Amino acid sequence: MEAGNLLSGVAAVLPAGGSGERLGSATPKQFCALLGRPLISYTVQALERINWISDIVVVVSLENIETMKSIIEKYGHKRIMVVEGGMTRHRSIFNGLKIFPESKLSSCPLQKPEVVIIHDAVRPFVEEDILLKVVLAAKEHGAAGAIRPLVSTVVAPSADGSLDHSLERVRYRASEMPQAFLFDIIYQAYHQCSDYDLDYGTECLQLALKYSKTNAKLIEGSPDLWKVTYKRDLYAAESIIKDNLSQQVCVTTDMKEDAVQFGFLLHETLKSEVKVKGISVFLCKNDNHLQNIFLGQCYNFICINAEKSDVKETQQLVDILENARISVLHPVILISVHLNVSENMSFSSGMEELAGIKKFAREVKKKNILVYGLLIHYNKDDPKLQETINSAAAIISALIKDRSPELIGQLLVA
């Protein structure tokens, strides 16, 4: 579905003023790092990559305004406006909404949208599909929100802590984000909202029902709409991000025969582990194949060098990656494979020639590129060659999936 042809006048408000009490951390959860990058940056990216969302308003506490602005600058986020939040969730959302009609009275360039999306800053895995569904439903019904089945039964305790009654779980749903509203409906609801609801309420759909008489359309959402609340959720979120980044790999070689042959063999073996983008048999700054791979958001590269001590191709690939700026948002894995093609040379002899890879890796890490070394004894007539390739593929797959900065510069042997 071409959403851009159906939608116009859609903006988003991200309340991000929470203190992170349930996380048990001094750092608010929205600013906790996942793979070195703040959680909120992932959520902002999920929204800004959707071209029919014209503006994104991020609402943060006063003490975090500069932090948020620095995140926007560092990661190159676009179409973002930072607004000071209130003392509660609803007051923060109201502040975010007020920036639109009040922009006519200031130098703020934002246009009042027809539909506004409200989404939590700590739900980074929202997809365009559910956003599109709630926006189209809001256009038709005035308000819409994502829901999920309840996982646990809800019970009501009595004053003395005993069970009063329980709810029939199958009849109820958990309210999730994103939610979407015709702007005038939710803005009117917040204007009419009582101080009690502003201070103690948490459900935007309920405000639309109570103050604007708008029955929201409820949309079944997917399991990835969950919210980062506790410390364990940070680990789970990082694991999901690692898994998403590990789905594709690009194999590049120099133009020497051994490197090209090994590259194709490794390419075929890796296909059972990950989606392999293909082989580029040479490196240059204008390599169209590599540029297409960058556009496809590949974050894993294997550079095969026919000479055991040669890192020129690896350095050239680092330069291309840096110029493409793909490591700004996510750490890039670069595995420098070195072939030992001499039958008379043991693995241990000449290892000092590759000792410089550790220093090289430390320097490159500053660019968010994680470099690992892999030494392979290569003889195309060796009957155990496929066994060696299988070992190399297993090591490469583990490095890509783990994405450990602690192992950079290590020279592993397959």
N, C-alpha and C positions, 0 to 999 in steps of 0.2 A: 504494500500500500504506500502510495506516495503521500506521506503525511504533510509535506510542505505545500502540496496543492490544496489540502483540506483545511489547514490550520493557519491562522494569523492572529496576532495579538495575544500571544501566550507568554507569560512571565512566571518566574518561580521565586519563592521565598524559602530560605533555609534558616530556621532557628538554630543557633549554635552557641547559646549562652549558658549551657549547663556547666555545673562545677565538677561533675565526675565523682560525686560522693560514693555511689555504689561501686565504682571502679576501684576505689581504695587507693587512688593515686593523687599526688599533688598537682599533676598535670591534667587539665580537663580532657576527657576522653577524645573529644573531637580534634585535639592537637597532639595526641599520642602518635608516635611514629610507627608506621608499617613499612618495612624494608627501607627505613631511613626517611620516609616521607609522611607528613601529617595525614591522619585519617580523613580530615575534612577535604583535603586536596583531591582525594579519590572520588568523593561524592560530588564535588564541584565539577570534576572532569566528566563524570557520568552524565551530568546535565548539559554542560557546555558543548559536548560533542553532538548534541541534537540541535540541528540548525533551525528548527521552528520554535525554539525557546529563545525569545529575543533578549531578555534581561534576567539576571540572577541576582537576587538580593540576599546577602549573607548577614544575619543579625547576630552580633557578638556582644559580650559585655565590654564596658568601657576600657577595662585594663587589657583586653585582648585585641583591640582595634588595630594597633600597629603590628601585632603578630600576624593578624589575618592579612593585612596589606602586604607584609613581607612575603607571605606564602604566595599570594597572587603574583607578585613580581618574580619571585624565584622560579615558579613553575609555569609562568607564562599564561596564566588564566585570563580569559577574555570575557567581556560582557558582564562583569561583576561589579556590584555596588555594595560597599560595607556600611552597615547601619548599626548604631548603638542600640543594644537590647534593653529590656525592662527587668523588673525584679522576678517575674514569673514567665513561664512559657507563653501564655496567652498575651501578656503585655509585650513580649518580644515580637511575636508574630504581628500584633497590631502596629508596632513601630515599623516593621518591614512593609506592611501594607500602606501605611500613611505616606511613604516616600513617593508613591505614584501620583496621587492627586495633588500632593503638595509640590511636586516637581515643577508645576506651572508657575509657582510663586518663587522659585529659586533658579539657580543656574543648573540644576540637575536636569540632564537630558532625557530622563525616562518618560516613556509614554504610558498612560493608563491602559492596562491590558484588558481584553475582553474576558480572558480566563486566567486565573492565577493558580499555580501548583504550589502546594505546601508540602514540604518533604523534610525529614530529619537529616541533619548534617552527619549523623552517625549511622546512616544506612547507605553504605557506599556501592552496593551491588544492584541498584535499581536499573532496569533495562528500559529501552525505548518502548517496547511493546506495552507494558503496563502503564507507562506515562500516557501513551496515546489513548489507551482505553479509558482512563479516568478523565482525560481532557474531553474526549468526544462525548462521554456520558454526562459530564458537567455542562457541556453546551446544550444537551437535550433536557436534562433534569434540573439544572441549576447547581448541583453539587454531586460529587462522587468520591468514593474512597475504596482503597484496597482492603480486603479482609482475608483472614486465614482461619482454618479450623482450630479450635482450642486443643491444646496438647494435654492439659490437665483439667480435671473437674474443678469448678468454682464452688466454694462453700462459703456460707455466711455464718460467722460465729456469733454467739449471744454475748451479752455483757460480761458474763462470768467465764468466758472462754470456751464454752461448750458449743457443740454443733447446733445451729439453729435450723438451717436447711441447706440443701445443695441445689444447684441448677442442673437441668438436663442438658448435658454437654452438647449433644447432637443438634440442639435447637439454637445454639449460640455460636458466635464467631469472634475472633480477636480482631480488633480494629488495627490496621497497619497504615503505613505510608507507602506510596504517595496518596495525597488527596488533591482534588481540584474543584474549583468553584468559579461560577460567574463572578467577576470581581465585585460588581455592585452588591451582590447578595451577601458575600462574606464581609465586605467592608461595612455594610449597613449593620450586620449582626454584631460586629465588634464595637461599632459606635453606640449601639443600644445595650450592650452587655453590662450587667451589673458588676460592681467591684468584687463581689463574692465570686462570680464566675471567672472574672479575670485573674483573681488571685489563687483560686483552688481548682478550677477546671483544667482539663487536659485535652478534651475532644472537640476538634473544630467542627466536625459534622453535627454534633449536638447543638453547637451555637447557631449553625445555619437553620436547624430545625426549630429551635426555641425562639429565636429572635427574627428570623426571616421566613418562617413557615415553609421551609424548603426540605422536602424529603429526599435525602441523598440516595443515589443509585450505588449499590454495593457490588464491587467487582472482585471475584476470586483471584487472589494473587499467587505468585509462585513462592517456593520455600526460601528463595534468596532475598526476600524482603526483610529479613531479620535485622534487629537493631543491636549494635555494639553497646552493651551495658556493663558487663563484668570483665575482669581481666582475662578470663578464659576466652571471652569473645574476641579479644585482640589477637590471641594466638590463632583462633579459628579463621579470622579474617585474613591474617597474614598467610595462612596455609592456602586459602582460596586464591589469593592474589598470586602466590608462587605457582600454583597449579595452572592458573590462566596464562601466566607468562611462559610456561614450559611446554606449550602446545605446538610450537613451531621452532624449527632450527634451520639455519642456512649453512651449507657446507661450501667453503671456498678453497681453492687450491692455487698454487703457482702453476706455471706452464710446463713443468718437468713431467715426464712420462710416468714416473713412479707415483708422484703426488696425485696426478689425475686418475690413474688406475685405482689407487687406494681410496681416493675420494668417492668414486662410484661404488666400490664395494661397501664402504662405510655407509654411504647414502642408502643402499638397499637394505642393510641390516638395521639401520636406525628407523626405517619406516614402520617397523613393528612396534616401536616405542613411542615415537612422536610423529607429528606431521612435518615432514621434511620439505622445505620450500624449494630445494633444488641446488644445483651446483653452478657456481660461477668459476670458470677455469682461468680467470685472470682478474687482477684487481686494478682498477683505475678510478679516478675521481668522477669520471663521466660514465661509469658502468651502469647502463640503463636497467639491467637485471637487478643489481643491488638496490638501486633507487626504488624500484617497484616493491622490493622486499621491505624497505624502510616504510613505504606507504602502507604496507600490509601489517605494520606493527609487529615485526619479528624482533625478539630481544635475546636471541641465542645464536652464536656464530662459532663455527669450527673452521679454523684456518690451518690448512695442511701444508707443511713445509718439507720439501724433499731433502733438504740438508739439515742434519741434526742440530747444527749450531746457528742456523739461519733464522733470524726473527724479522727480517726486512718486510716480508709480506704481512706479518702480524702487526708491525708498526704502521704499515700503510692502511690496514683495515681499521686500526684505532683512529687514524686521522680521518678516514671516511665517516666512521661512526660519530666522531666528535663534530664534524661539519654538519652532519645530518641532524644533530641535536636529539637523537632518540633516547639518549641516556638521561635526559633532563627529568622525565617523569618516572622512569623505572630503571633499576640496575640492569646493565647489559652483561650477559655472560659471553666471554670470549675464550675458547679453548684452543691453545696453540699446540698443534700436533706436529711432532718432529719425527721423521722417519730415519731410523738407523738401517741403512741398506748395505752396510759393509759386513760381510761374513766373518771377517777377521777381527772385528771390534766388538768387545763385550759391552754390556749395558753400562758397566761401571766406568770403563775407560772413556775419557773425554767428557764426563758429566760436568766437569768444572766449566766447560765451554757454555753450558746452559745456566750456570749459577746466576748470571745476570738477569734471569727472568724474574727473580724475586724482587730485585730493585725496580725493574721495569713495571711489574705488577703494582707495586706500592705507589708509583707515580701515576699510573693510569687509574688507580682506584679513586683518586681525587676527582676524576671525570665521571665517576659512577659507572665505570667499566671494570668488571671483575675478571682478571686474567688468570688462567690455570695452564700449566704445562703438562703435556702427555707425550711420553717417549715410547715409540713402537719399533720393535725389530721387524723389518719388512723384507720378505723374500717372496716374490710372486710364485715361486715354485715350491714353497714350503707346504707340505701336506697339512700342516696345522695352521695354515694362514687364516682359515675361517674362524678357528678357535680364538686366535689373536684378535681378529676383528670383532668377534662377539664380546670379548673382554673389554676392548676399547669402547664399544657401544654402551656396555653396562656402566663403565666409569663415566662416560660423557652424560648419559641419562641421569645418573645420580647427581653429578655436579649441577646440571641444569635444574633439576627438581629441588635440590637443597639450597642453591644460591647462597652459599656460605662465604661471607667475606673473610672468615678466619683461614680459609684454605688457599687464598690467592697466592700466587707465586710458587706454589708447590709443584714439583715435577713428579708426576705419577707415571707408572710404568705398566703397560698392558702386555 
